[in-house]
Amino acid sequence: MSMRLLKNKAFLISLLITVLLAVVTIIVLVRYFHERAERQRMVYNLAVSVKQIEYYQTKNGLLAAKTDALQLHYNELKQLYPEIMAELKNLKVAGKRVDNYSETVIHHEKEIVTRLRDSLIYDTVPVRIFNYQDEFYRVNGIAFADTQKVHIESTDSLIQVVYRGERYKPWLWIFSRRKLQQSIVSKNPNSRIVYSRQIKIEK
């Protein structure tokens, strides 16, 4: 075998080994960065799950609430939140087709003061009645003997926005990814958002 053929064969073998080492290195690096991202995601989710809801004032003076969104895979959602799976089943929605799940609890509280008026029903039976109405509530009541009957209607508008908000590491400026966050505001000034959970389901 000539020296030239030996050199070509050695070159091809060394090239093949180099390519194989490069491929293995790339696979190891991709796996490393993927596992690191998964660890960071789990640490982030743990921090979000115990974080208190944040409140801030909107431009028009309403009280808004802000939360960071959990980022879970479908299997994690099934294991960690079986009550959510039950809600989806109740809604006849396949869990694997859901991209986002949002849940908000609102507490309404308002003190109403209004005058009682004398009236008659059936033209002869004396009763006392009251009526109250504003932009968000409508209350009608009637007092007859030792019985009171009250009818209450309440209207509210809930605005929810999911967006890329604060950066994970603000000191890294544009080199840090932004958090997935949710802002919620109730148009009714008598209501207060006491709990909110936003889950982004990773595919």
Secondary structure, DSSP 8 states (H G I E B T S, - for coil): --HHHHHHHHHHHHHHHHHHHHHHHHHHHHHHHHHHHHHHHHHHHHHHHH---EEEE-TTS-EEEEEE-EEEEHHHHHHH-HHHHHHHHHTT--GGG-SEEEEEEEEE--------EEEEETTTEEEEEEEEE-SSEEEEEEEETTEEEEEEEE---EEEEEEEEEESSGGGGGGS-EEEEEEEEES-TTEEEEEEEEEEEE-
